[in-house]
Amino acid sequence: MKMKRLSPPHKQSLFRQIEATTATEEIANSLIATGDARASRLSEMMLDPAYARMSFAQLCSRVGLSAGDVMRLYCQKQASIAMMRMAQQLPDIMENLALPALGQRGLCVKCAGKGTISGSTCTDCCGSGEFRTMGDIRALRLVFEITGVTHRSGRN
């Protein structure tokens, strides 16, 4: 079977695209945080003045990383940052989910909270003078599932 030859790093446009769209320091900082030894070495070389004359593609080639490897590592780091930012919103999102799950309670509109109309028991509130509505059942189920009170079944 014939091995596919890759074009030399300096001819790969993907390296040029990476350099053109992302600052060198940002790439270097992202690579350090990946935990990949080759990426950490590349990051060090990118910030080391001794390697200033070498292109990004040449540095990547020297540590054994392709442009695709660098993009994948950079994207993983960016996804981690995005998840952390997203997680900061979870308390508000969860509260907004829980609010529709709450039921409503108030005075009966028909009898104005008296429980009777012209001496007869109010039929809307059964004489209690209050109304009570159940919260949104879908929101309630989701809140219970998320908090572990119930477990998701195969049914919708």
C-alpha positions in Angstrom: 0.0 0.0 0.0 1.3 3.4 -1.0 1.8 6.0 1.8 0.2 9.4 1.1 2.9 12.1 1.3 2.0 15.3 3.1 3.1 18.6 1.6 5.9 20.3 3.5 4.6 22.4 6.4 5.4 25.7 4.7 3.0 24.8 1.9 0.1 23.9 4.1 -2.4 26.8 4.0 -4.0 25.6 7.3 -0.9 26.8 9.2 -1.2 30.2 7.6 -4.9 30.4 8.5 -4.2 29.5 12.1 -1.5 32.2 12.3 -3.7 34.8 10.6 -6.8 34.3 12.8 -5.3 33.7 16.3 -2.6 35.7 18.2 0.6 33.8 18.8 0.4 34.3 22.6 -3.2 33.0 22.6 -2.2 29.9 20.7 0.8 29.4 23.0 -1.2 29.8 26.2 -3.9 27.4 24.9 -1.3 24.8 24.0 0.3 25.0 27.5 -3.0 24.2 29.2 -3.7 21.0 27.1 -1.3 18.8 29.0 0.1 17.4 25.8 3.9 17.3 26.0 4.4 18.2 22.3 2.0 21.1 22.6 3.8 22.4 25.7 7.1 22.2 23.9 5.6 24.1 20.9 4.3 26.7 23.2 7.7 27.2 24.8 9.3 27.5 21.4 6.7 30.0 20.1 7.5 32.3 23.0 11.3 31.8 22.9 13.2 34.5 21.0 15.7 31.8 19.9 13.1 30.4 17.6 11.8 33.7 16.3 13.2 33.1 12.8 11.2 29.8 12.4 7.7 29.8 11.0 4.8 28.4 12.9 4.7 25.5 10.5 8.3 24.8 11.0 7.9 24.8 14.8 5.0 22.5 14.6 6.9 20.1 12.4 9.8 20.1 14.8 7.6 18.9 17.7 5.6 16.6 15.5 2.3 18.4 15.5 0.2 18.9 12.4 -2.0 21.9 11.8 -5.0 19.7 12.5 -3.5 18.6 15.9 -2.9 22.3 16.8 -6.5 23.2 15.8 -7.9 20.2 17.8 -6.0 21.1 20.9 -6.9 24.8 20.6 -10.6 23.9 20.1 -10.6 21.6 23.2 -9.2 24.4 25.3 -11.7 26.9 23.9 -14.5 24.4 24.6 -13.4 24.1 28.2 -13.5 27.8 28.6 -16.9 28.0 27.1 -18.2 25.3 29.4 -16.9 27.1 32.4 -18.6 30.3 31.3 -21.8 28.4 30.6 -21.7 26.7 33.9 -21.7 30.1 35.6 -25.2 30.7 34.3 -26.6 27.4 35.6 -28.0 28.8 38.9 -30.1 31.4 37.0 -31.1 28.8 34.4 -32.2 26.4 37.0 -34.1 29.0 38.9 -35.9 30.0 35.7 -36.8 26.4 35.1 -38.1 26.0 38.7 -40.4 29.0 38.6 -42.9 27.6 36.2 -42.9 24.3 38.2 -44.2 26.2 41.2 -48.0 26.3 41.6 -50.0 29.4 42.1 -52.1 30.3 45.1 -54.4 33.3 45.6 -57.8 34.6 46.3 -60.7 33.2 44.4 -61.8 35.7 41.7 -65.4 34.6 41.6 -66.2 35.1 45.3 -63.4 37.6 46.1 -61.9 35.3 48.7 -65.1 35.1 50.8 -66.0 31.5 50.0 -69.6 32.3 49.4 -71.7 34.1 46.8 -75.1 35.3 48.0 -75.1 32.9 50.9 -74.2 29.9 48.8 -70.8 28.1 48.7 -68.7 29.3 45.9 -68.4 26.5 43.3 -65.0 27.7 42.0 -63.1 27.4 45.3 -65.5 25.0 47.1 -65.9 27.6 49.9 -62.2 28.0 50.7 -61.9 31.5 49.2 -58.6 30.5 47.6 -57.5 29.1 44.3 -54.6 26.8 43.8 -53.2 25.8 40.4 -50.5 23.2 39.8 -47.2 24.2 38.2 -46.2 23.3 34.7 -46.0 19.5 34.8 -43.1 19.3 32.3 -41.1 21.8 34.2 -41.9 20.0 37.4 -40.8 16.6 36.0 -37.6 18.1 34.7 -36.8 19.8 38.1 -37.4 16.5 39.8 -35.2 14.6 37.3 -32.3 17.1 37.5 -32.4 17.1 41.3 -32.5 13.3 41.5 -35.9 13.1 43.1 -37.1 11.0 40.1 -35.3 9.2 37.3 -36.0 9.5 33.6 -38.1 6.8 32.2 -38.4 5.8 28.6 -41.7 7.7 28.4 -42.2 11.3 27.4 
